[in-house]
Amino acid sequence: MKIKVGDQVKVIAGKEKGKEGKVIKTLKNEEKVVIEGLNKIKKHLKPRYTGQNGTIEEVEAPIHVSNVKKIEETQKTKKAKTTSKKSEKKAS
């Protein structure tokens, strides 16, 4: 899988199509990724103790890797990286 945790991705298919976000978790065996703030579902939780109420939480659900596309770095940041490497070589 070419997408890693921390990568900036764009959803290219599904109900969240066109939205962008950062990968917070990868599920390699299932070939899925969890993207921060996207594909939210409501999870119903039972009460843990007597007298406590159950809750409904919104959590991010995984999206299949084929439905996301890694966003490349902009030209400016690539140029900045190459110039900084060149200046380091000159200094040493």
Summary of the structure (lengths in Angstrom):
residues: 92
radius of gyration: 19.6
end to end distance: 36.8
largest distance: 69.3
contacts: 206
relative contact order: 0.22
helix: 22%
strand: 36%
